[in-house]
Amino acid sequence: MDDISSAAAGQLKAFIERIERLEEEKKNISDDIKDVYAEAKGNGFDTKVLRKIVSIRKQDQNERKEQDEILTLYMQALGMEG
């Protein structure tokens, strides 16, 4: 029973250490992304628009088209678009 507990404890520790390393990498990547947005802003780009473009580019083309059509429909219903 001690061998199983010891093995399980070792495996658990390995999982925890991997998660901690990945969390640190995630933080570093997040900081790098913030730096890129700050650089873009410093060069006169609108970071809200950049974030929206990144979000749009992640979407499936059909999904994006459907959302655009619904947005247009709603805007027309509200008299915001001809």
PDB file of N, CA, C and O in Angstrom:
ATOM      1  N   MET A   1       0.818  -1.191   0.000  1.00  0.00           N
ATOM      2  CA  MET A   1       0.000   0.000   0.000  1.00  0.00           C
ATOM      3  C   MET A   1       0.868   1.263   0.000  1.00  0.00           C
ATOM      4  O   MET A   1       0.517   2.262  -0.628  1.00  0.00           O
ATOM      5  N   ASP A   2       1.996   1.213   0.704  1.00  0.00           N
ATOM      6  CA  ASP A   2       2.881   2.372   0.738  1.00  0.00           C
ATOM      7  C   ASP A   2       3.458   2.669  -0.638  1.00  0.00           C
ATOM      8  O   ASP A   2       3.649   3.833  -0.992  1.00  0.00           O
ATOM      9  N   ASP A   3       3.744   1.604  -1.435  1.00  0.00           N
ATOM     10  CA  ASP A   3       4.272   1.812  -2.783  1.00  0.00           C
ATOM     11  C   ASP A   3       3.258   2.538  -3.656  1.00  0.00           C
ATOM     12  O   ASP A   3       3.618   3.426  -4.428  1.00  0.00           O
ATOM     13  N   ILE A   4       2.005   2.163  -3.534  1.00  0.00           N
ATOM     14  CA  ILE A   4       0.952   2.803  -4.327  1.00  0.00           C
ATOM     15  C   ILE A   4       0.804   4.258  -3.881  1.00  0.00           C
ATOM     16  O   ILE A   4       0.702   5.153  -4.720  1.00  0.00           O
ATOM     17  N   SER A   5       0.792   4.490  -2.621  1.00  0.00           N
ATOM     18  CA  SER A   5       0.663   5.854  -2.109  1.00  0.00           C
ATOM     19  C   SER A   5       1.849   6.703  -2.531  1.00  0.00           C
ATOM     20  O   SER A   5       1.686   7.864  -2.906  1.00  0.00           O
ATOM     21  N   SER A   6       3.026   6.134  -2.471  1.00  0.00           N
ATOM     22  CA  SER A   6       4.235   6.838  -2.860  1.00  0.00           C
ATOM     23  C   SER A   6       4.217   7.157  -4.351  1.00  0.00           C
ATOM     24  O   SER A   6       4.575   8.260  -4.763  1.00  0.00           O
ATOM     25  N   ALA A   7       3.795   6.178  -5.157  1.00  0.00           N
ATOM     26  CA  ALA A   7       3.722   6.387  -6.601  1.00  0.00           C
ATOM     27  C   ALA A   7       2.676   7.444  -6.937  1.00  0.00           C
ATOM     28  O   ALA A   7       2.904   8.310  -7.781  1.00  0.00           O
ATOM     29  N   ALA A   8       1.523   7.363  -6.267  1.00  0.00           N
ATOM     30  CA  ALA A   8       0.460   8.336  -6.512  1.00  0.00           C
ATOM     31  C   ALA A   8       0.910   9.733  -6.082  1.00  0.00           C
ATOM     32  O   ALA A   8       0.620  10.718  -6.761  1.00  0.00           O
ATOM     33  N   ALA A   9       1.605   9.812  -4.972  1.00  0.00           N
ATOM     34  CA  ALA A   9       2.095  11.101  -4.494  1.00  0.00           C
ATOM     35  C   ALA A   9       3.099  11.690  -5.484  1.00  0.00           C
ATOM     36  O   ALA A   9       3.079  12.890  -5.760  1.00  0.00           O
ATOM     37  N   GLY A  10       3.981  10.834  -6.018  1.00  0.00           N
ATOM     38  CA  GLY A  10       4.964  11.292  -7.003  1.00  0.00           C
ATOM     39  C   GLY A  10       4.284  11.788  -8.270  1.00  0.00           C
ATOM     40  O   GLY A  10       4.663  12.813  -8.838  1.00  0.00           O
ATOM     41  N   GLN A  11       3.274  11.043  -8.701  1.00  0.00           N
ATOM     42  CA  GLN A  11       2.538  11.439  -9.905  1.00  0.00           C
ATOM     43  C   GLN A  11       1.794  12.758  -9.661  1.00  0.00           C
ATOM     44  O   GLN A  11       1.782  13.642 -10.518  1.00  0.00           O
ATOM     45  N   LEU A  12       1.183  12.876  -8.498  1.00  0.00           N
ATOM     46  CA  LEU A  12       0.472  14.103  -8.148  1.00  0.00           C
ATOM     47  C   LEU A  12       1.423  15.294  -8.154  1.00  0.00           C
ATOM     48  O   LEU A  12       1.102  16.353  -8.693  1.00  0.00           O
ATOM     49  N   LYS A  13       2.587  15.113  -7.553  1.00  0.00           N
ATOM     50  CA  LYS A  13       3.577  16.185  -7.505  1.00  0.00           C
ATOM     51  C   LYS A  13       4.006  16.576  -8.911  1.00  0.00           C
ATOM     52  O   LYS A  13       4.172  17.763  -9.195  1.00  0.00           O
ATOM     53  N   ALA A  14       4.189  15.606  -9.792  1.00  0.00           N
ATOM     54  CA  ALA A  14       4.584  15.887 -11.167  1.00  0.00           C
ATOM     55  C   ALA A  14       3.501  16.693 -11.891  1.00  0.00           C
ATOM     56  O   ALA A  14       3.808  17.630 -12.627  1.00  0.00           O
ATOM     57  N   PHE A  15       2.231  16.324 -11.679  1.00  0.00           N
ATOM     58  CA  PHE A  15       1.131  17.076 -12.295  1.00  0.00           C
ATOM     59  C   PHE A  15       1.123  18.523 -11.804  1.00  0.00           C
ATOM     60  O   PHE A  15       1.005  19.460 -12.594  1.00  0.00           O
ATOM     61  N   ILE A  16       1.252  18.686 -10.491  1.00  0.00           N
ATOM     62  CA  ILE A  16       1.241  20.025  -9.901  1.00  0.00           C
ATOM     63  C   ILE A  16       2.378  20.872 -10.460  1.00  0.00           C
ATOM     64  O   ILE A  16       2.175  22.037 -10.802  1.00  0.00           O
ATOM     65  N   GLU A  17       3.564  20.296 -10.553  1.00  0.00           N
ATOM     66  CA  GLU A  17       4.715  21.039 -11.066  1.00  0.00           C
ATOM     67  C   GLU A  17       4.531  21.424 -12.530  1.00  0.00           C
ATOM     68  O   GLU A  17       4.910  22.522 -12.939  1.00  0.00           O
ATOM     69  N   ARG A  18       3.943  20.511 -13.329  1.00  0.00           N
ATOM     70  CA  ARG A  18       3.662  20.835 -14.738  1.00  0.00           C
ATOM     71  C   ARG A  18       2.660  21.967 -14.840  1.00  0.00           C
ATOM     72  O   ARG A  18       2.824  22.879 -15.650  1.00  0.00           O
ATOM     73  N   ILE A  19       1.627  21.910 -14.020  1.00  0.00           N
ATOM     74  CA  ILE A  19       0.608  22.963 -14.029  1.00  0.00           C
ATOM     75  C   ILE A  19       1.234  24.298 -13.640  1.00  0.00           C
ATOM     76  O   ILE A  19       0.959  25.324 -14.263  1.00  0.00           O
ATOM     77  N   GLU A  20       2.067  24.283 -12.619  1.00  0.00           N
ATOM     78  CA  GLU A  20       2.727  25.522 -12.184  1.00  0.00           C
ATOM     79  C   GLU A  20       3.598  26.106 -13.286  1.00  0.00           C
ATOM     80  O   GLU A  20       3.600  27.319 -13.498  1.00  0.00           O
ATOM     81  N   ARG A  21       4.336  25.258 -13.984  1.00  0.00           N
ATOM     82  CA  ARG A  21       5.180  25.738 -15.096  1.00  0.00           C
ATOM     83  C   ARG A  21       4.318  26.340 -16.199  1.00  0.00           C
ATOM     84  O   ARG A  21       4.637  27.403 -16.732  1.00  0.00           O
ATOM     85  N   LEU A  22       3.229  25.662 -16.540  1.00  0.00           N
ATOM     86  CA  LEU A  22       2.339  26.150 -17.592  1.00  0.00           C
ATOM     87  C   LEU A  22       1.660  27.463 -17.182  1.00  0.00           C
ATOM     88  O   LEU A  22       1.485  28.359 -18.007  1.00  0.00           O
ATOM     89  N   GLU A  23       1.284  27.568 -15.916  1.00  0.00           N
ATOM     90  CA  GLU A  23       0.692  28.822 -15.430  1.00  0.00           C
ATOM     91  C   GLU A  23       1.697  29.968 -15.560  1.00  0.00           C
ATOM     92  O   GLU A  23       1.325  31.079 -15.937  1.00  0.00           O
ATOM     93  N   GLU A  24       2.945  29.705 -15.254  1.00  0.00           N
ATOM     94  CA  GLU A  24       3.987  30.724 -15.377  1.00  0.00           C
ATOM     95  C   GLU A  24       4.179  31.108 -16.846  1.00  0.00           C
ATOM     96  O   GLU A  24       4.318  32.289 -17.166  1.00  0.00           O
ATOM     97  N   GLU A  25       4.188  30.117 -17.737  1.00  0.00           N
ATOM     98  CA  GLU A  25       4.301  30.396 -19.170  1.00  0.00           C
ATOM     99  C   GLU A  25       3.106  31.216 -19.650  1.00  0.00           C
ATOM    100  O   GLU A  25       3.255  32.143 -20.446  1.00  0.00           O
ATOM    101  N   LYS A  26       1.914  30.861 -19.155  1.00  0.00           N
ATOM    102  CA  LYS A  26       0.697  31.581 -19.535  1.00  0.00           C
ATOM    103  C   LYS A  26       0.792  33.045 -19.105  1.00  0.00           C
ATOM    104  O   LYS A  26       0.410  33.944 -19.854  1.00  0.00           O
ATOM    105  N   LYS A  27       1.305  33.279 -17.893  1.00  0.00           N
ATOM    106  CA  LYS A  27       1.469  34.648 -17.409  1.00  0.00           C
ATOM    107  C   LYS A  27       2.457  35.404 -18.281  1.00  0.00           C
ATOM    108  O   LYS A  27       2.225  36.561 -18.632  1.00  0.00           O
ATOM    109  N   ASN A  28       3.563  34.750 -18.632  1.00  0.00           N
ATOM    110  CA  ASN A  28       4.565  35.404 -19.477  1.00  0.00           C
ATOM    111  C   ASN A  28       3.995  35.747 -20.854  1.00  0.00           C
ATOM    112  O   ASN A  28       4.245  36.827 -21.388  1.00  0.00           O
ATOM    113  N   ILE A  29       3.229  34.816 -21.419  1.00  0.00           N
ATOM    114  CA  ILE A  29       2.612  35.068 -22.725  1.00  0.00           C
ATOM    115  C   ILE A  29       1.606  36.207 -22.619  1.00  0.00           C
ATOM    116  O   ILE A  29       1.552  37.072 -23.494  1.00  0.00           O
ATOM    117  N   SER A  30       0.811  36.212 -21.557  1.00  0.00           N
ATOM    118  CA  SER A  30      -0.156  37.288 -21.345  1.00  0.00           C
ATOM    119  C   SER A  30       0.550  38.638 -21.240  1.00  0.00           C
ATOM    120  O   SER A  30       0.083  39.633 -21.795  1.00  0.00           O
ATOM    121  N   ASP A  31       1.664  38.668 -20.534  1.00  0.00           N
ATOM    122  CA  ASP A  31       2.442  39.908 -20.427  1.00  0.00           C
ATOM    123  C   ASP A  31       2.978  40.325 -21.790  1.00  0.00           C
ATOM    124  O   ASP A  31       2.983  41.512 -22.114  1.00  0.00           O
ATOM    125  N   ASP A  32       3.429  39.365 -22.590  1.00  0.00           N
ATOM    126  CA  ASP A  32       3.937  39.669 -23.932  1.00  0.00           C
ATOM    127  C   ASP A  32       2.832  40.259 -24.814  1.00  0.00           C
ATOM    128  O   ASP A  32       3.070  41.197 -25.574  1.00  0.00           O
ATOM    129  N   ILE A  33       1.630  39.702 -24.707  1.00  0.00           N
ATOM    130  CA  ILE A  33       0.501  40.197 -25.493  1.00  0.00           C
ATOM    131  C   ILE A  33       0.171  41.634 -25.078  1.00  0.00           C
ATOM    132  O   ILE A  33      -0.079  42.484 -25.932  1.00  0.00           O
ATOM    133  N   LYS A  34       0.171  41.902 -23.783  1.00  0.00           N
ATOM    134  CA  LYS A  34      -0.067  43.267 -23.301  1.00  0.00           C
ATOM    135  C   LYS A  34       0.975  44.227 -23.856  1.00  0.00           C
ATOM    136  O   LYS A  34       0.654  45.354 -24.232  1.00  0.00           O
ATOM    137  N   ASP A  35       2.219  43.776 -23.905  1.00  0.00           N
ATOM    138  CA  ASP A  35       3.298  44.609 -24.444  1.00  0.00           C
ATOM    139  C   ASP A  35       3.068  44.932 -25.923  1.00  0.00           C
ATOM    140  O   ASP A  35       3.320  46.055 -26.360  1.00  0.00           O
ATOM    141  N   VAL A  36       2.595  43.955 -26.687  1.00  0.00           N
ATOM    142  CA  VAL A  36       2.333  44.177 -28.110  1.00  0.00           C
ATOM    143  C   VAL A  36       1.202  45.186 -28.280  1.00  0.00           C
ATOM    144  O   VAL A  36       1.294  46.085 -29.116  1.00  0.00           O
ATOM    145  N   TYR A  37       0.128  45.043 -27.490  1.00  0.00           N
ATOM    146  CA  TYR A  37      -0.959  46.014 -27.561  1.00  0.00           C
ATOM    147  C   TYR A  37      -0.473  47.415 -27.178  1.00  0.00           C
ATOM    148  O   TYR A  37      -0.859  48.400 -27.808  1.00  0.00           O
ATOM    149  N   ALA A  38       0.368  47.503 -26.154  1.00  0.00           N
ATOM    150  CA  ALA A  38       0.906  48.809 -25.739  1.00  0.00           C
ATOM    151  C   ALA A  38       1.767  49.406 -26.857  1.00  0.00           C
ATOM    152  O   ALA A  38       1.711  50.610 -27.110  1.00  0.00           O
ATOM    153  N   GLU A  39       2.554  48.573 -27.517  1.00  0.00           N
ATOM    154  CA  GLU A  39       3.384  49.044 -28.629  1.00  0.00           C
ATOM    155  C   GLU A  39       2.506  49.536 -29.777  1.00  0.00           C
ATOM    156  O   GLU A  39       2.774  50.580 -30.372  1.00  0.00           O
ATOM    157  N   ALA A  40       1.452  48.773 -30.084  1.00  0.00           N
ATOM    158  CA  ALA A  40       0.534  49.170 -31.150  1.00  0.00           C
ATOM    159  C   ALA A  40      -0.134  50.503 -30.799  1.00  0.00           C
ATOM    160  O   ALA A  40      -0.270  51.380 -31.652  1.00  0.00           O
ATOM    161  N   LYS A  41      -0.549  50.646 -29.543  1.00  0.00           N
ATOM    162  CA  LYS A  41      -1.170  51.897 -29.098  1.00  0.00           C
ATOM    163  C   LYS A  41      -0.184  53.049 -29.226  1.00  0.00           C
ATOM    164  O   LYS A  41      -0.557  54.144 -29.648  1.00  0.00           O
ATOM    165  N   GLY A  42       1.056  52.811 -28.867  1.00  0.00           N
ATOM    166  CA  GLY A  42       2.093  53.829 -28.990  1.00  0.00           C
ATOM    167  C   GLY A  42       2.338  54.258 -30.425  1.00  0.00           C
ATOM    168  O   GLY A  42       2.849  55.348 -30.683  1.00  0.00           O
ATOM    169  N   ASN A  43       1.966  53.385 -31.360  1.00  0.00           N
ATOM    170  CA  ASN A  43       2.115  53.703 -32.784  1.00  0.00           C
ATOM    171  C   ASN A  43       0.815  54.220 -33.389  1.00  0.00           C
ATOM    172  O   ASN A  43       0.688  54.327 -34.609  1.00  0.00           O
ATOM    173  N   GLY A  44      -0.154  54.541 -32.526  1.00  0.00           N
ATOM    174  CA  GLY A  44      -1.369  55.183 -32.985  1.00  0.00           C
ATOM    175  C   GLY A  44      -2.532  54.262 -33.324  1.00  0.00           C
ATOM    176  O   GLY A  44      -3.554  54.729 -33.826  1.00  0.00           O
ATOM    177  N   PHE A  45      -2.403  52.986 -33.065  1.00  0.00           N
ATOM    178  CA  PHE A  45      -3.497  52.053 -33.361  1.00  0.00           C
ATOM    179  C   PHE A  45      -4.470  51.976 -32.185  1.00  0.00           C
ATOM    180  O   PHE A  45      -4.075  52.107 -31.027  1.00  0.00           O
ATOM    181  N   ASP A  46      -5.740  51.761 -32.501  1.00  0.00           N
ATOM    182  CA  ASP A  46      -6.793  51.630 -31.496  1.00  0.00           C
ATOM    183  C   ASP A  46      -6.803  50.183 -31.002  1.00  0.00           C
ATOM    184  O   ASP A  46      -7.115  49.263 -31.758  1.00  0.00           O
ATOM    185  N   THR A  47      -6.462  49.993 -29.743  1.00  0.00           N
ATOM    186  CA  THR A  47      -6.329  48.626 -29.225  1.00  0.00           C
ATOM    187  C   THR A  47      -7.674  47.913 -29.101  1.00  0.00           C
ATOM    188  O   THR A  47      -7.730  46.687 -29.194  1.00  0.00           O
ATOM    189  N   LYS A  48      -8.760  48.664 -28.894  1.00  0.00           N
ATOM    190  CA  LYS A  48     -10.076  48.026 -28.849  1.00  0.00           C
ATOM    191  C   LYS A  48     -10.402  47.396 -30.196  1.00  0.00           C
ATOM    192  O   LYS A  48     -10.943  46.292 -30.271  1.00  0.00           O
ATOM    193  N   VAL A  49     -10.066  48.112 -31.248  1.00  0.00           N
ATOM    194  CA  VAL A  49     -10.321  47.593 -32.592  1.00  0.00           C
ATOM    195  C   VAL A  49      -9.406  46.396 -32.873  1.00  0.00           C
ATOM    196  O   VAL A  49      -9.840  45.405 -33.462  1.00  0.00           O
ATOM    197  N   LEU A  50      -8.158  46.488 -32.457  1.00  0.00           N
ATOM    198  CA  LEU A  50      -7.240  45.365 -32.648  1.00  0.00           C
ATOM    199  C   LEU A  50      -7.757  44.115 -31.942  1.00  0.00           C
ATOM    200  O   LEU A  50      -7.721  43.021 -32.506  1.00  0.00           O
ATOM    201  N   ARG A  51      -8.235  44.274 -30.714  1.00  0.00           N
ATOM    202  CA  ARG A  51      -8.779  43.131 -29.965  1.00  0.00           C
ATOM    203  C   ARG A  51      -9.999  42.545 -30.675  1.00  0.00           C
ATOM    204  O   ARG A  51     -10.176  41.328 -30.724  1.00  0.00           O
ATOM    205  N   LYS A  52     -10.837  43.426 -31.225  1.00  0.00           N
ATOM    206  CA  LYS A  52     -12.019  42.964 -31.950  1.00  0.00           C
ATOM    207  C   LYS A  52     -11.605  42.181 -33.193  1.00  0.00           C
ATOM    208  O   LYS A  52     -12.192  41.143 -33.495  1.00  0.00           O
ATOM    209  N   ILE A  53     -10.608  42.668 -33.907  1.00  0.00           N
ATOM    210  CA  ILE A  53     -10.128  41.966 -35.105  1.00  0.00           C
ATOM    211  C   ILE A  53      -9.570  40.597 -34.738  1.00  0.00           C
ATOM    212  O   ILE A  53      -9.840  39.613 -35.427  1.00  0.00           O
ATOM    213  N   VAL A  54      -8.803  40.526 -33.669  1.00  0.00           N
ATOM    214  CA  VAL A  54      -8.261  39.238 -33.222  1.00  0.00           C
ATOM    215  C   VAL A  54      -9.408  38.286 -32.904  1.00  0.00           C
ATOM    216  O   VAL A  54      -9.363  37.110 -33.265  1.00  0.00           O
ATOM    217  N   SER A  55     -10.430  38.794 -32.228  1.00  0.00           N
ATOM    218  CA  SER A  55     -11.596  37.977 -31.891  1.00  0.00           C
ATOM    219  C   SER A  55     -12.318  37.489 -33.144  1.00  0.00           C
ATOM    220  O   SER A  55     -12.704  36.323 -33.235  1.00  0.00           O
ATOM    221  N   ILE A  56     -12.494  38.390 -34.105  1.00  0.00           N
ATOM    222  CA  ILE A  56     -13.184  38.040 -35.347  1.00  0.00           C
ATOM    223  C   ILE A  56     -12.401  36.977 -36.112  1.00  0.00           C
ATOM    224  O   ILE A  56     -12.988  36.038 -36.651  1.00  0.00           O
ATOM    225  N   ARG A  57     -11.093  37.121 -36.160  1.00  0.00           N
ATOM    226  CA  ARG A  57     -10.266  36.179 -36.922  1.00  0.00           C
ATOM    227  C   ARG A  57     -10.272  34.769 -36.333  1.00  0.00           C
ATOM    228  O   ARG A  57      -9.964  33.798 -37.023  1.00  0.00           O
ATOM    229  N   LYS A  58     -10.626  34.666 -35.051  1.00  0.00           N
ATOM    230  CA  LYS A  58     -10.718  33.354 -34.414  1.00  0.00           C
ATOM    231  C   LYS A  58     -11.983  32.613 -34.818  1.00  0.00           C
ATOM    232  O   LYS A  58     -12.048  31.388 -34.719  1.00  0.00           O
ATOM    233  N   GLN A  59     -12.988  33.353 -35.274  1.00  0.00           N
ATOM    234  CA  GLN A  59     -14.276  32.765 -35.585  1.00  0.00           C
ATOM    235  C   GLN A  59     -14.247  32.021 -36.918  1.00  0.00           C
ATOM    236  O   GLN A  59     -13.463  32.327 -37.816  1.00  0.00           O
ATOM    237  N   ASP A  60     -15.116  31.052 -37.006  1.00  0.00           N
ATOM    238  CA  ASP A  60     -15.371  30.355 -38.252  1.00  0.00           C
ATOM    239  C   ASP A  60     -16.007  31.348 -39.226  1.00  0.00           C
ATOM    240  O   ASP A  60     -16.796  32.195 -38.809  1.00  0.00           O
ATOM    241  N   GLN A  61     -15.677  31.258 -40.507  1.00  0.00           N
ATOM    242  CA  GLN A  61     -16.173  32.195 -41.506  1.00  0.00           C
ATOM    243  C   GLN A  61     -17.703  32.220 -41.556  1.00  0.00           C
ATOM    244  O   GLN A  61     -18.301  33.292 -41.651  1.00  0.00           O
ATOM    245  N   ASN A  62     -18.329  31.062 -41.495  1.00  0.00           N
ATOM    246  CA  ASN A  62     -19.794  31.003 -41.537  1.00  0.00           C
ATOM    247  C   ASN A  62     -20.411  31.622 -40.285  1.00  0.00           C
ATOM    248  O   ASN A  62     -21.425  32.316 -40.363  1.00  0.00           O
ATOM    249  N   GLU A  63     -19.799  31.369 -39.144  1.00  0.00           N
ATOM    250  CA  GLU A  63     -20.278  31.941 -37.888  1.00  0.00           C
ATOM    251  C   GLU A  63     -20.187  33.463 -37.933  1.00  0.00           C
ATOM    252  O   GLU A  63     -21.104  34.169 -37.515  1.00  0.00           O
ATOM    253  N   ARG A  64     -19.069  33.949 -38.446  1.00  0.00           N
ATOM    254  CA  ARG A  64     -18.853  35.393 -38.546  1.00  0.00           C
ATOM    255  C   ARG A  64     -19.884  36.026 -39.483  1.00  0.00           C
ATOM    256  O   ARG A  64     -20.437  37.083 -39.181  1.00  0.00           O
ATOM    257  N   LYS A  65     -20.138  35.378 -40.615  1.00  0.00           N
ATOM    258  CA  LYS A  65     -21.110  35.895 -41.575  1.00  0.00           C
ATOM    259  C   LYS A  65     -22.506  35.949 -40.946  1.00  0.00           C
ATOM    260  O   LYS A  65     -23.227  36.934 -41.107  1.00  0.00           O
ATOM    261  N   GLU A  66     -22.877  34.892 -40.233  1.00  0.00           N
ATOM    262  CA  GLU A  66     -24.183  34.846 -39.586  1.00  0.00           C
ATOM    263  C   GLU A  66     -24.313  35.964 -38.553  1.00  0.00           C
ATOM    264  O   GLU A  66     -25.349  36.625 -38.488  1.00  0.00           O
ATOM    265  N   GLN A  67     -23.279  36.181 -37.751  1.00  0.00           N
ATOM    266  CA  GLN A  67     -23.310  37.247 -36.752  1.00  0.00           C
ATOM    267  C   GLN A  67     -23.427  38.616 -37.412  1.00  0.00           C
ATOM    268  O   GLN A  67     -24.163  39.479 -36.936  1.00  0.00           O
ATOM    269  N   ASP A  68     -22.697  38.812 -38.510  1.00  0.00           N
ATOM    270  CA  ASP A  68     -22.765  40.083 -39.231  1.00  0.00           C
ATOM    271  C   ASP A  68     -24.170  40.333 -39.765  1.00  0.00           C
ATOM    272  O   ASP A  68     -24.673  41.455 -39.704  1.00  0.00           O
ATOM    273  N   GLU A  69     -24.799  39.289 -40.287  1.00  0.00           N
ATOM    274  CA  GLU A  69     -26.151  39.430 -40.820  1.00  0.00           C
ATOM    275  C   GLU A  69     -27.148  39.768 -39.713  1.00  0.00           C
ATOM    276  O   GLU A  69     -28.028  40.607 -39.902  1.00  0.00           O
ATOM    277  N   ILE A  70     -27.010  39.118 -38.566  1.00  0.00           N
ATOM    278  CA  ILE A  70     -27.907  39.389 -37.438  1.00  0.00           C
ATOM    279  C   ILE A  70     -27.675  40.806 -36.918  1.00  0.00           C
ATOM    280  O   ILE A  70     -28.630  41.520 -36.610  1.00  0.00           O
ATOM    281  N   LEU A  71     -26.416  41.212 -36.819  1.00  0.00           N
ATOM    282  CA  LEU A  71     -26.099  42.564 -36.366  1.00  0.00           C
ATOM    283  C   LEU A  71     -26.721  43.599 -37.296  1.00  0.00           C
ATOM    284  O   LEU A  71     -27.322  44.569 -36.836  1.00  0.00           O
ATOM    285  N   THR A  72     -26.578  43.394 -38.596  1.00  0.00           N
ATOM    286  CA  THR A  72     -27.166  44.308 -39.576  1.00  0.00           C
ATOM    287  C   THR A  72     -28.682  44.365 -39.423  1.00  0.00           C
ATOM    288  O   THR A  72     -29.270  45.446 -39.448  1.00  0.00           O
ATOM    289  N   LEU A  73     -29.304  43.224 -39.268  1.00  0.00           N
ATOM    290  CA  LEU A  73     -30.749  43.141 -39.103  1.00  0.00           C
ATOM    291  C   LEU A  73     -31.195  43.927 -37.855  1.00  0.00           C
ATOM    292  O   LEU A  73     -32.149  44.702 -37.916  1.00  0.00           O
ATOM    293  N   TYR A  74     -30.507  43.724 -36.742  1.00  0.00           N
ATOM    294  CA  TYR A  74     -30.848  44.418 -35.500  1.00  0.00           C
ATOM    295  C   TYR A  74     -30.652  45.925 -35.652  1.00  0.00           C
ATOM    296  O   TYR A  74     -31.484  46.714 -35.203  1.00  0.00           O
ATOM    297  N   MET A  75     -29.567  46.312 -36.278  1.00  0.00           N
ATOM    298  CA  MET A  75     -29.293  47.735 -36.454  1.00  0.00           C
ATOM    299  C   MET A  75     -30.357  48.389 -37.349  1.00  0.00           C
ATOM    300  O   MET A  75     -30.786  49.515 -37.099  1.00  0.00           O
ATOM    301  N   GLN A  76     -30.768  47.669 -38.385  1.00  0.00           N
ATOM    302  CA  GLN A  76     -31.827  48.187 -39.247  1.00  0.00           C
ATOM    303  C   GLN A  76     -33.129  48.325 -38.451  1.00  0.00           C
ATOM    304  O   GLN A  76     -33.845  49.315 -38.605  1.00  0.00           O
ATOM    305  N   ALA A  77     -33.432  47.359 -37.620  1.00  0.00           N
ATOM    306  CA  ALA A  77     -34.649  47.405 -36.809  1.00  0.00           C
ATOM    307  C   ALA A  77     -34.635  48.587 -35.862  1.00  0.00           C
ATOM    308  O   ALA A  77     -35.691  49.117 -35.515  1.00  0.00           O
ATOM    309  N   LEU A  78     -33.462  49.002 -35.444  1.00  0.00           N
ATOM    310  CA  LEU A  78     -33.335  50.144 -34.529  1.00  0.00           C
ATOM    311  C   LEU A  78     -33.137  51.471 -35.273  1.00  0.00           C
ATOM    312  O   LEU A  78     -32.967  52.521 -34.654  1.00  0.00           O
ATOM    313  N   GLY A  79     -33.160  51.404 -36.617  1.00  0.00           N
ATOM    314  CA  GLY A  79     -32.993  52.606 -37.408  1.00  0.00           C
ATOM    315  C   GLY A  79     -31.571  53.145 -37.410  1.00  0.00           C
ATOM    316  O   GLY A  79     -31.353  54.333 -37.651  1.00  0.00           O
ATOM    317  N   MET A  80     -30.625  52.293 -37.147  1.00  0.00           N
ATOM    318  CA  MET A  80     -29.222  52.712 -37.065  1.00  0.00           C
ATOM    319  C   MET A  80     -28.484  52.544 -38.382  1.00  0.00           C
ATOM    320  O   MET A  80     -27.382  53.067 -38.548  1.00  0.00           O
ATOM    321  N   GLU A  81     -29.080  51.819 -39.317  1.00  0.00           N
ATOM    322  CA  GLU A  81     -28.422  51.532 -40.597  1.00  0.00           C
ATOM    323  C   GLU A  81     -29.482  51.481 -41.676  1.00  0.00           C
ATOM    324  O   GLU A  81     -30.575  50.956 -41.464  1.00  0.00           O
ATOM    325  N   GLY A  82     -29.151  52.031 -42.839  1.00  0.00           N
ATOM    326  CA  GLY A  82     -30.096  52.090 -43.950  1.00  0.00           C
ATOM    327  C   GLY A  82     -30.287  50.788 -44.581  1.00  0.00           C
ATOM    328  O   GLY A  82     -31.055  50.672 -45.536  1.00  0.00           O
TER     329      GLY A  82
END
